[in-house]
């Protein structure tokens, strides 16, 4: 068994924490993408095209949350993506 110094252990712990945080953020983003896809498909049907899906898939979490809120009041899909 290899000896790990205090500095190495601290580095490993920080790396693990960062990895867990990134994983949680990615999971939240993927969940938000799935919800937004479902909302738009339900509300706008075939007007929810691959172009919109691609924009959603590339968006950051803040943009996704903003778009999700706009779904409630939008009369057209274009209102959401202005």
mmCIF file as gemmi writes it, N, C-alpha and C atoms, coordinates in Angstrom:
data_model
loop_
_atom_site.group_PDB
_atom_site.id
_atom_site.type_symbol
_atom_site.label_atom_id
_atom_site.label_alt_id
_atom_site.label_comp_id
_atom_site.label_asym_id
_atom_site.label_entity_id
_atom_site.label_seq_id
_atom_site.pdbx_PDB_ins_code
_atom_site.Cartn_x
_atom_site.Cartn_y
_atom_site.Cartn_z
_atom_site.occupancy
_atom_site.B_iso_or_equiv
_atom_site.pdbx_formal_charge
_atom_site.auth_seq_id
_atom_site.auth_asym_id
_atom_site.pdbx_PDB_model_num
ATOM 1 N N . UNK Axp A 1 ? 0.84 -1.18 0 1 0 ? 1 A 1
ATOM 2 C CA . UNK Axp A 1 ? 0 0 0 1 0 ? 1 A 1
ATOM 3 C C . UNK Axp A 1 ? 0.885 1.243 0 1 0 ? 1 A 1
ATOM 4 N N . UNK Axp A 2 ? 0.604 2.172 -0.871 1 0 ? 2 A 1
ATOM 5 C CA . UNK Axp A 2 ? 1.425 3.37 -1.022 1 0 ? 2 A 1
ATOM 6 C C . UNK Axp A 2 ? 1.072 4.391 0.051 1 0 ? 2 A 1
ATOM 7 N N . UNK Axp A 3 ? 2.081 5.106 0.487 1 0 ? 3 A 1
ATOM 8 C CA . UNK Axp A 3 ? 1.891 6.164 1.471 1 0 ? 3 A 1
ATOM 9 C C . UNK Axp A 3 ? 1.446 7.437 0.757 1 0 ? 3 A 1
ATOM 10 N N . UNK Axp A 4 ? 0.437 8.097 1.315 1 0 ? 4 A 1
ATOM 11 C CA . UNK Axp A 4 ? -0.075 9.345 0.742 1 0 ? 4 A 1
ATOM 12 C C . UNK Axp A 4 ? 0.19 10.463 1.74 1 0 ? 4 A 1
ATOM 13 N N . UNK Axp A 5 ? 0.839 11.504 1.275 1 0 ? 5 A 1
ATOM 14 C CA . UNK Axp A 5 ? 1.131 12.635 2.148 1 0 ? 5 A 1
ATOM 15 C C . UNK Axp A 5 ? -0.14 13.441 2.389 1 0 ? 5 A 1
ATOM 16 N N . UNK Axp A 6 ? -0.071 14.315 3.375 1 0 ? 6 A 1
ATOM 17 C CA . UNK Axp A 6 ? -1.208 15.181 3.685 1 0 ? 6 A 1
ATOM 18 C C . UNK Axp A 6 ? -1.592 16.063 2.51 1 0 ? 6 A 1
ATOM 19 N N . UNK Axp A 7 ? -0.6 16.542 1.792 1 0 ? 7 A 1
ATOM 20 C CA . UNK Axp A 7 ? -0.865 17.406 0.631 1 0 ? 7 A 1
ATOM 21 C C . UNK Axp A 7 ? -1.536 16.599 -0.476 1 0 ? 7 A 1
ATOM 22 N N . UNK Axp A 8 ? -1.06 15.386 -0.688 1 0 ? 8 A 1
ATOM 23 C CA . UNK Axp A 8 ? -1.678 14.532 -1.71 1 0 ? 8 A 1
ATOM 24 C C . UNK Axp A 8 ? -3.122 14.201 -1.34 1 0 ? 8 A 1
ATOM 25 N N . UNK Axp A 9 ? -3.329 13.901 -0.066 1 0 ? 9 A 1
ATOM 26 C CA . UNK Axp A 9 ? -4.681 13.581 0.404 1 0 ? 9 A 1
ATOM 27 C C . UNK Axp A 9 ? -5.604 14.777 0.211 1 0 ? 9 A 1
ATOM 28 N N . UNK Axp A 10 ? -5.114 15.969 0.539 1 0 ? 10 A 1
ATOM 29 C CA . UNK Axp A 10 ? -5.909 17.186 0.351 1 0 ? 10 A 1
ATOM 30 C C . UNK Axp A 10 ? -6.247 17.375 -1.127 1 0 ? 10 A 1
ATOM 31 N N . UNK Axp A 11 ? -5.279 17.14 -1.987 1 0 ? 11 A 1
ATOM 32 C CA . UNK Axp A 11 ? -5.516 17.246 -3.427 1 0 ? 11 A 1
ATOM 33 C C . UNK Axp A 11 ? -6.557 16.246 -3.906 1 0 ? 11 A 1
ATOM 34 N N . UNK Axp A 12 ? -6.471 15.022 -3.41 1 0 ? 12 A 1
ATOM 35 C CA . UNK Axp A 12 ? -7.453 13.999 -3.78 1 0 ? 12 A 1
ATOM 36 C C . UNK Axp A 12 ? -8.854 14.384 -3.313 1 0 ? 12 A 1
ATOM 37 N N . UNK Axp A 13 ? -8.946 14.879 -2.075 1 0 ? 13 A 1
ATOM 38 C CA . UNK Axp A 13 ? -10.25 15.275 -1.54 1 0 ? 13 A 1
ATOM 39 C C . UNK Axp A 13 ? -10.85 16.422 -2.342 1 0 ? 13 A 1
ATOM 40 N N . UNK Axp A 14 ? -10.031 17.391 -2.674 1 0 ? 14 A 1
ATOM 41 C CA . UNK Axp A 14 ? -10.524 18.519 -3.485 1 0 ? 14 A 1
ATOM 42 C C . UNK Axp A 14 ? -10.971 18.043 -4.864 1 0 ? 14 A 1
ATOM 43 N N . UNK Axp A 15 ? -10.198 17.165 -5.453 1 0 ? 15 A 1
ATOM 44 C CA . UNK Axp A 15 ? -10.561 16.621 -6.759 1 0 ? 15 A 1
ATOM 45 C C . UNK Axp A 15 ? -11.878 15.864 -6.71 1 0 ? 15 A 1
ATOM 46 N N . UNK Axp A 16 ? -12.064 15.092 -5.653 1 0 ? 16 A 1
ATOM 47 C CA . UNK Axp A 16 ? -13.317 14.349 -5.503 1 0 ? 16 A 1
ATOM 48 C C . UNK Axp A 16 ? -14.494 15.301 -5.317 1 0 ? 16 A 1
ATOM 49 N N . UNK Axp A 17 ? -14.306 16.343 -4.512 1 0 ? 17 A 1
ATOM 50 C CA . UNK Axp A 17 ? -15.374 17.32 -4.295 1 0 ? 17 A 1
ATOM 51 C C . UNK Axp A 17 ? -15.74 18.027 -5.597 1 0 ? 17 A 1
ATOM 52 N N . UNK Axp A 18 ? -14.73 18.424 -6.352 1 0 ? 18 A 1
ATOM 53 C CA . UNK Axp A 18 ? -14.99 19.093 -7.629 1 0 ? 18 A 1
ATOM 54 C C . UNK Axp A 18 ? -15.706 18.157 -8.594 1 0 ? 18 A 1
ATOM 55 N N . UNK Axp A 19 ? -15.294 16.918 -8.625 1 0 ? 19 A 1
ATOM 56 C CA . UNK Axp A 19 ? -15.934 15.934 -9.494 1 0 ? 19 A 1
ATOM 57 C C . UNK Axp A 19 ? -17.394 15.714 -9.124 1 0 ? 19 A 1
ATOM 58 N N . UNK Axp A 20 ? -17.661 15.634 -7.824 1 0 ? 20 A 1
ATOM 59 C CA . UNK Axp A 20 ? -19.041 15.459 -7.376 1 0 ? 20 A 1
ATOM 60 C C . UNK Axp A 20 ? -19.887 16.674 -7.723 1 0 ? 20 A 1
ATOM 61 N N . UNK Axp A 21 ? -19.337 17.861 -7.535 1 0 ? 21 A 1
ATOM 62 C CA . UNK Axp A 21 ? -20.072 19.085 -7.844 1 0 ? 21 A 1
ATOM 63 C C . UNK Axp A 21 ? -20.368 19.173 -9.343 1 0 ? 21 A 1
ATOM 64 N N . UNK Axp A 22 ? -19.38 18.866 -10.167 1 0 ? 22 A 1
ATOM 65 C CA . UNK Axp A 22 ? -19.593 18.892 -11.617 1 0 ? 22 A 1
ATOM 66 C C . UNK Axp A 22 ? -20.637 17.865 -12.032 1 0 ? 22 A 1
ATOM 67 N N . UNK Axp A 23 ? -20.597 16.706 -11.421 1 0 ? 23 A 1
ATOM 68 C CA . UNK Axp A 23 ? -21.58 15.668 -11.722 1 0 ? 23 A 1
ATOM 69 C C . UNK Axp A 23 ? -22.986 16.101 -11.358 1 0 ? 23 A 1
ATOM 70 N N . UNK Axp A 24 ? -23.122 16.764 -10.214 1 0 ? 24 A 1
ATOM 71 C CA . UNK Axp A 24 ? -24.436 17.256 -9.799 1 0 ? 24 A 1
ATOM 72 C C . UNK Axp A 24 ? -24.938 18.327 -10.758 1 0 ? 24 A 1
ATOM 73 N N . UNK Axp A 25 ? -24.063 19.233 -11.163 1 0 ? 25 A 1
ATOM 74 C CA . UNK Axp A 25 ? -24.457 20.287 -12.098 1 0 ? 25 A 1
ATOM 75 C C . UNK Axp A 25 ? -24.873 19.697 -13.441 1 0 ? 25 A 1
ATOM 76 N N . UNK Axp A 26 ? -24.137 18.719 -13.918 1 0 ? 26 A 1
ATOM 77 C CA . UNK Axp A 26 ? -24.488 18.074 -15.189 1 0 ? 26 A 1
ATOM 78 C C . UNK Axp A 26 ? -25.826 17.358 -15.074 1 0 ? 26 A 1
ATOM 79 N N . UNK Axp A 27 ? -26.05 16.715 -13.941 1 0 ? 27 A 1
ATOM 80 C CA . UNK Axp A 27 ? -27.317 16.028 -13.72 1 0 ? 27 A 1
ATOM 81 C C . UNK Axp A 27 ? -28.485 16.998 -13.694 1 0 ? 27 A 1
ATOM 82 N N . UNK Axp A 28 ? -28.294 18.144 -13.035 1 0 ? 28 A 1
ATOM 83 C CA . UNK Axp A 28 ? -29.344 19.16 -12.995 1 0 ? 28 A 1
ATOM 84 C C . UNK Axp A 28 ? -29.628 19.68 -14.395 1 0 ? 28 A 1
ATOM 85 N N . UNK Axp A 29 ? -28.578 19.925 -15.152 1 0 ? 29 A 1
ATOM 86 C CA . UNK Axp A 29 ? -28.751 20.444 -16.509 1 0 ? 29 A 1
ATOM 87 C C . UNK Axp A 29 ? -29.471 19.425 -17.384 1 0 ? 29 A 1
ATOM 88 N N . UNK Axp A 30 ? -29.093 18.176 -17.299 1 0 ? 30 A 1
ATOM 89 C CA . UNK Axp A 30 ? -29.748 17.136 -18.096 1 0 ? 30 A 1
ATOM 90 C C . UNK Axp A 30 ? -31.22 17.008 -17.72 1 0 ? 30 A 1
ATOM 91 N N . UNK Axp A 31 ? -31.513 17.125 -16.435 1 0 ? 31 A 1
ATOM 92 C CA . UNK Axp A 31 ? -32.9 17.068 -15.99 1 0 ? 31 A 1
ATOM 93 C C . UNK Axp A 31 ? -33.706 18.235 -16.519 1 0 ? 31 A 1
ATOM 94 N N . UNK Axp A 32 ? -33.116 19.414 -16.483 1 0 ? 32 A 1
ATOM 95 C CA . UNK Axp A 32 ? -33.801 20.609 -16.989 1 0 ? 32 A 1
ATOM 96 C C . UNK Axp A 32 ? -34.03 20.509 -18.495 1 0 ? 32 A 1
ATOM 97 N N . UNK Axp A 33 ? -33.069 19.977 -19.218 1 0 ? 33 A 1
ATOM 98 C CA . UNK Axp A 33 ? -33.227 19.761 -20.664 1 0 ? 33 A 1
ATOM 99 C C . UNK Axp A 33 ? -34.414 18.834 -20.916 1 0 ? 33 A 1
ATOM 100 N N . UNK Axp A 34 ? -34.485 17.739 -20.177 1 0 ? 34 A 1
ATOM 101 C CA . UNK Axp A 34 ? -35.567 16.768 -20.368 1 0 ? 34 A 1
ATOM 102 C C . UNK Axp A 34 ? -36.93 17.386 -20.07 1 0 ? 34 A 1
ATOM 103 N N . UNK Axp A 35 ? -37.022 18.156 -18.996 1 0 ? 35 A 1
ATOM 104 C CA . UNK Axp A 35 ? -38.29 18.799 -18.636 1 0 ? 35 A 1
ATOM 105 C C . UNK Axp A 35 ? -38.698 19.802 -19.702 1 0 ? 35 A 1
ATOM 106 N N . UNK Axp A 36 ? -37.766 20.613 -20.154 1 0 ? 36 A 1
ATOM 107 C CA . UNK Axp A 36 ? -38.081 21.627 -21.157 1 0 ? 36 A 1
ATOM 108 C C . UNK Axp A 36 ? -38.509 20.973 -22.475 1 0 ? 36 A 1
ATOM 109 N N . UNK Axp A 37 ? -37.84 19.914 -22.867 1 0 ? 37 A 1
ATOM 110 C CA . UNK Axp A 37 ? -38.255 19.174 -24.069 1 0 ? 37 A 1
ATOM 111 C C . UNK Axp A 37 ? -39.705 18.714 -23.923 1 0 ? 37 A 1
ATOM 112 N N . UNK Axp A 38 ? -40.021 18.147 -22.777 1 0 ? 38 A 1
ATOM 113 C CA . UNK Axp A 38 ? -41.361 17.611 -22.543 1 0 ? 38 A 1
ATOM 114 C C . UNK Axp A 38 ? -42.409 18.718 -22.542 1 0 ? 38 A 1
ATOM 115 N N . UNK Axp A 39 ? -42.11 19.831 -21.875 1 0 ? 39 A 1
ATOM 116 C CA . UNK Axp A 39 ? -43.049 20.957 -21.833 1 0 ? 39 A 1
ATOM 117 C C . UNK Axp A 39 ? -43.333 21.505 -23.228 1 0 ? 39 A 1
ATOM 118 N N . UNK Axp A 40 ? -42.279 21.716 -23.995 1 0 ? 40 A 1
ATOM 119 C CA . UNK Axp A 40 ? -42.445 22.292 -25.33 1 0 ? 40 A 1
ATOM 120 C C . UNK Axp A 40 ? -43.147 21.325 -26.28 1 0 ? 40 A 1
ATOM 121 N N . UNK Axp A 41 ? -42.84 20.055 -26.178 1 0 ? 41 A 1
ATOM 122 C CA . UNK Axp A 41 ? -43.509 19.062 -27.021 1 0 ? 41 A 1
ATOM 123 C C . UNK Axp A 41 ? -45 19.023 -26.697 1 0 ? 41 A 1
ATOM 124 N N . UNK Axp A 42 ? -45.328 19.084 -25.414 1 0 ? 42 A 1
ATOM 125 C CA . UNK Axp A 42 ? -46.727 19.045 -25.001 1 0 ? 42 A 1
ATOM 126 C C . UNK Axp A 42 ? -47.472 20.298 -25.433 1 0 ? 42 A 1
ATOM 127 N N . UNK Axp A 43 ? -46.851 21.459 -25.251 1 0 ? 43 A 1
ATOM 128 C CA . UNK Axp A 43 ? -47.54 22.718 -25.542 1 0 ? 43 A 1
ATOM 129 C C . UNK Axp A 43 ? -47.583 23.044 -27.031 1 0 ? 43 A 1
ATOM 130 N N . UNK Axp A 44 ? -46.505 22.786 -27.749 1 0 ? 44 A 1
ATOM 131 C CA . UNK Axp A 44 ? -46.416 23.253 -29.134 1 0 ? 44 A 1
ATOM 132 C C . UNK Axp A 44 ? -46.404 22.137 -30.183 1 0 ? 44 A 1
ATOM 133 N N . UNK Axp A 45 ? -46.344 20.897 -29.758 1 0 ? 45 A 1
ATOM 134 C CA . UNK Axp A 45 ? -46.428 19.773 -30.691 1 0 ? 45 A 1
ATOM 135 C C . UNK Axp A 45 ? -45.368 19.813 -31.772 1 0 ? 45 A 1
ATOM 136 N N . UNK Axp A 46 ? -45.803 19.708 -33.033 1 0 ? 46 A 1
ATOM 137 C CA . UNK Axp A 46 ? -44.839 19.614 -34.138 1 0 ? 46 A 1
ATOM 138 C C . UNK Axp A 46 ? -44.104 20.918 -34.41 1 0 ? 46 A 1
ATOM 139 N N . UNK Axp A 47 ? -44.516 22.013 -33.789 1 0 ? 47 A 1
ATOM 140 C CA . UNK Axp A 47 ? -43.764 23.27 -33.926 1 0 ? 47 A 1
ATOM 141 C C . UNK Axp A 47 ? -42.452 23.216 -33.136 1 0 ? 47 A 1
ATOM 142 N N . UNK Axp A 48 ? -42.363 22.263 -32.227 1 0 ? 48 A 1
ATOM 143 C CA . UNK Axp A 48 ? -41.127 22.039 -31.472 1 0 ? 48 A 1
ATOM 144 C C . UNK Axp A 48 ? -40.203 21.168 -32.33 1 0 ? 48 A 1
ATOM 145 N N . UNK Axp A 49 ? -39.414 21.832 -33.147 1 0 ? 49 A 1
ATOM 146 C CA . UNK Axp A 49 ? -38.578 21.16 -34.148 1 0 ? 49 A 1
ATOM 147 C C . UNK Axp A 49 ? -37.18 20.827 -33.612 1 0 ? 49 A 1
ATOM 148 N N . UNK Axp A 50 ? -36.422 20.122 -34.432 1 0 ? 50 A 1
ATOM 149 C CA . UNK Axp A 50 ? -35.047 19.762 -34.066 1 0 ? 50 A 1
ATOM 150 C C . UNK Axp A 50 ? -34.174 20.993 -33.845 1 0 ? 50 A 1
ATOM 151 N N . UNK Axp A 51 ? -34.465 22.072 -34.542 1 0 ? 51 A 1
ATOM 152 C CA . UNK Axp A 51 ? -33.696 23.309 -34.355 1 0 ? 51 A 1
ATOM 153 C C . UNK Axp A 51 ? -33.807 23.778 -32.911 1 0 ? 51 A 1
ATOM 154 N N . UNK Axp A 52 ? -35.015 23.77 -32.357 1 0 ? 52 A 1
ATOM 155 C CA . UNK Axp A 52 ? -35.21 24.164 -30.961 1 0 ? 52 A 1
ATOM 156 C C . UNK Axp A 52 ? -34.565 23.149 -30.021 1 0 ? 52 A 1
ATOM 157 N N . UNK Axp A 53 ? -34.698 21.877 -30.331 1 0 ? 53 A 1
ATOM 158 C CA . UNK Axp A 53 ? -34.088 20.835 -29.491 1 0 ? 53 A 1
ATOM 159 C C . UNK Axp A 53 ? -32.573 21.033 -29.398 1 0 ? 53 A 1
ATOM 160 N N . UNK Axp A 54 ? -31.948 21.349 -30.516 1 0 ? 54 A 1
ATOM 161 C CA . UNK Axp A 54 ? -30.498 21.558 -30.525 1 0 ? 54 A 1
ATOM 162 C C . UNK Axp A 54 ? -30.105 22.777 -29.7 1 0 ? 54 A 1
ATOM 163 N N . UNK Axp A 55 ? -30.89 23.837 -29.788 1 0 ? 55 A 1
ATOM 164 C CA . UNK Axp A 55 ? -30.597 25.028 -28.976 1 0 ? 55 A 1
ATOM 165 C C . UNK Axp A 55 ? -30.688 24.702 -27.495 1 0 ? 55 A 1
ATOM 166 N N . UNK Axp A 56 ? -31.705 23.937 -27.132 1 0 ? 56 A 1
ATOM 167 C CA . UNK Axp A 56 ? -31.877 23.544 -25.734 1 0 ? 56 A 1
ATOM 168 C C . UNK Axp A 56 ? -30.704 22.686 -25.281 1 0 ? 56 A 1
ATOM 169 N N . UNK Axp A 57 ? -30.314 21.732 -26.093 1 0 ? 57 A 1
ATOM 170 C CA . UNK Axp A 57 ? -29.227 20.819 -25.729 1 0 ? 57 A 1
ATOM 171 C C . UNK Axp A 57 ? -27.899 21.541 -25.511 1 0 ? 57 A 1
ATOM 172 N N . UNK Axp A 58 ? -27.712 22.69 -26.146 1 0 ? 58 A 1
ATOM 173 C CA . UNK Axp A 58 ? -26.457 23.442 -26.034 1 0 ? 58 A 1
ATOM 174 C C . UNK Axp A 58 ? -26.504 24.555 -24.983 1 0 ? 58 A 1
ATOM 175 N N . UNK Axp A 59 ? -27.678 24.831 -24.427 1 0 ? 59 A 1
ATOM 176 C CA . UNK Axp A 59 ? -27.846 25.968 -23.515 1 0 ? 59 A 1
ATOM 177 C C . UNK Axp A 59 ? -27.297 25.668 -22.121 1 0 ? 59 A 1
ATOM 178 N N . UNK Axp A 60 ? -26.928 26.748 -21.414 1 0 ? 60 A 1
ATOM 179 C CA . UNK Axp A 60 ? -26.482 26.593 -20.029 1 0 ? 60 A 1
ATOM 180 C C . UNK Axp A 60 ? -27.703 26.542 -19.105 1 0 ? 60 A 1
ATOM 181 N N . UNK Axp A 61 ? -27.471 26.202 -17.855 1 0 ? 61 A 1
ATOM 182 C CA . UNK Axp A 61 ? -28.569 25.977 -16.91 1 0 ? 61 A 1
ATOM 183 C C . UNK Axp A 61 ? -29.407 27.237 -16.688 1 0 ? 61 A 1
ATOM 184 N N . UNK Axp A 62 ? -28.784 28.403 -16.627 1 0 ? 62 A 1
ATOM 185 C CA . UNK Axp A 62 ? -29.543 29.64 -16.41 1 0 ? 62 A 1
ATOM 186 C C . UNK Axp A 62 ? -30.491 29.92 -17.57 1 0 ? 62 A 1
ATOM 187 N N . UNK Axp A 63 ? -30.025 29.707 -18.774 1 0 ? 63 A 1
ATOM 188 C CA . UNK Axp A 63 ? -30.868 29.903 -19.955 1 0 ? 63 A 1
ATOM 189 C C . UNK Axp A 63 ? -32.008 28.892 -19.962 1 0 ? 63 A 1
ATOM 190 N N . UNK Axp A 64 ? -31.717 27.653 -19.617 1 0 ? 64 A 1
ATOM 191 C CA . UNK Axp A 64 ? -32.753 26.62 -19.567 1 0 ? 64 A 1
ATOM 192 C C . UNK Axp A 64 ? -33.845 26.98 -18.566 1 0 ? 64 A 1
ATOM 193 N N . UNK Axp A 65 ? -33.45 27.466 -17.405 1 0 ? 65 A 1
ATOM 194 C CA . UNK Axp A 65 ? -34.429 27.863 -16.391 1 0 ? 65 A 1
ATOM 195 C C . UNK Axp A 65 ? -35.276 29.03 -16.874 1 0 ? 65 A 1
ATOM 196 N N . UNK Axp A 66 ? -34.646 29.98 -17.538 1 0 ? 66 A 1
ATOM 197 C CA . UNK Axp A 66 ? -35.37 31.126 -18.086 1 0 ? 66 A 1
ATOM 198 C C . UNK Axp A 66 ? -36.394 30.667 -19.123 1 0 ? 66 A 1
ATOM 199 N N . UNK Axp A 67 ? -35.982 29.824 -20.029 1 0 ? 67 A 1
ATOM 200 C CA . UNK Axp A 67 ? -36.897 29.313 -21.056 1 0 ? 67 A 1
ATOM 201 C C . UNK Axp A 67 ? -38.047 28.53 -20.427 1 0 ? 67 A 1
ATOM 202 N N . UNK Axp A 68 ? -37.753 27.736 -19.407 1 0 ? 68 A 1
ATOM 203 C CA . UNK Axp A 68 ? -38.799 26.945 -18.749 1 0 ? 68 A 1
ATOM 204 C C . UNK Axp A 68 ? -39.871 27.843 -18.146 1 0 ? 68 A 1
ATOM 205 N N . UNK Axp A 69 ? -39.458 28.943 -17.544 1 0 ? 69 A 1
ATOM 206 C CA . UNK Axp A 69 ? -40.419 29.889 -16.975 1 0 ? 69 A 1
ATOM 207 C C . UNK Axp A 69 ? -41.265 30.537 -18.063 1 0 ? 69 A 1
ATOM 208 N N . UNK Axp A 70 ? -40.671 30.811 -19.197 1 0 ? 70 A 1
ATOM 209 C CA . UNK Axp A 70 ? -41.385 31.475 -20.284 1 0 ? 70 A 1
ATOM 210 C C . UNK Axp A 70 ? -42.433 30.577 -20.937 1 0 ? 70 A 1
ATOM 211 N N . UNK Axp A 71 ? -42.28 29.268 -20.822 1 0 ? 71 A 1
ATOM 212 C CA . UNK Axp A 71 ? -43.238 28.343 -21.432 1 0 ? 71 A 1
ATOM 213 C C . UNK Axp A 71 ? -44.651 28.611 -20.912 1 0 ? 71 A 1
ATOM 214 N N . UNK Axp A 72 ? -44.759 28.967 -19.648 1 0 ? 72 A 1
ATOM 215 C CA . UNK Axp A 72 ? -46.076 29.158 -19.037 1 0 ? 72 A 1
ATOM 216 C C . UNK Axp A 72 ? -46.889 30.257 -19.704 1 0 ? 72 A 1
ATOM 217 N N . UNK Axp A 73 ? -46.247 31.338 -20.084 1 0 ? 73 A 1
ATOM 218 C CA . UNK Axp A 73 ? -46.983 32.486 -20.622 1 0 ? 73 A 1
ATOM 219 C C . UNK Axp A 73 ? -46.852 32.656 -22.135 1 0 ? 73 A 1
ATOM 220 N N . UNK Axp A 74 ? -45.985 31.913 -22.772 1 0 ? 74 A 1
ATOM 221 C CA . UNK Axp A 74 ? -45.741 32.087 -24.212 1 0 ? 74 A 1
ATOM 222 C C . UNK Axp A 74 ? -46.939 31.63 -25.04 1 0 ? 74 A 1
ATOM 223 N N . UNK Axp A 75 ? -47.282 32.442 -26.024 1 0 ? 75 A 1
ATOM 224 C CA . UNK Axp A 75 ? -48.345 32.089 -26.963 1 0 ? 75 A 1
ATOM 225 C C . UNK Axp A 75 ? -47.786 31.349 -28.179 1 0 ? 75 A 1
ATOM 226 N N . UNK Axp A 76 ? -46.503 31.544 -28.433 1 0 ? 76 A 1
ATOM 227 C CA . UNK Axp A 76 ? -45.849 30.839 -29.538 1 0 ? 76 A 1
ATOM 228 C C . UNK Axp A 76 ? -44.468 30.391 -29.069 1 0 ? 76 A 1
ATOM 229 N N . UNK Axp A 77 ? -43.945 29.407 -29.737 1 0 ? 77 A 1
ATOM 230 C CA . UNK Axp A 77 ? -42.63 28.89 -29.367 1 0 ? 77 A 1
ATOM 231 C C . UNK Axp A 77 ? -41.536 29.929 -29.626 1 0 ? 77 A 1
ATOM 232 N N . UNK Axp A 78 ? -41.753 30.785 -30.625 1 0 ? 78 A 1
ATOM 233 C CA . UNK Axp A 78 ? -40.764 31.82 -30.936 1 0 ? 78 A 1
ATOM 234 C C . UNK Axp A 78 ? -40.625 32.839 -29.812 1 0 ? 78 A 1
ATOM 235 N N . UNK Axp A 79 ? -41.677 33.058 -29.032 1 0 ? 79 A 1
ATOM 236 C CA . UNK Axp A 79 ? -41.595 33.984 -27.896 1 0 ? 79 A 1
ATOM 237 C C . UNK Axp A 79 ? -40.562 33.519 -26.878 1 0 ? 79 A 1
ATOM 238 N N . UNK Axp A 80 ? -40.406 32.248 -26.743 1 0 ? 80 A 1
ATOM 239 C CA . UNK Axp A 80 ? -39.492 31.685 -25.749 1 0 ? 80 A 1
ATOM 240 C C . UNK Axp A 80 ? -38.039 31.875 -26.162 1 0 ? 80 A 1
ATOM 241 N N . UNK Axp A 81 ? -37.771 31.755 -27.448 1 0 ? 81 A 1
ATOM 242 C CA . UNK Axp A 81 ? -36.394 31.723 -27.939 1 0 ? 81 A 1
ATOM 243 C C . UNK Axp A 81 ? -35.919 33.031 -28.551 1 0 ? 81 A 1
ATOM 244 N N . UNK Axp A 82 ? -36.53 34.118 -28.226 1 0 ? 82 A 1
ATOM 245 C CA . UNK Axp A 82 ? -36.088 35.422 -28.746 1 0 ? 82 A 1
ATOM 246 C C . UNK Axp A 82 ? -34.76 35.809 -28.175 1 0 ? 82 A 1
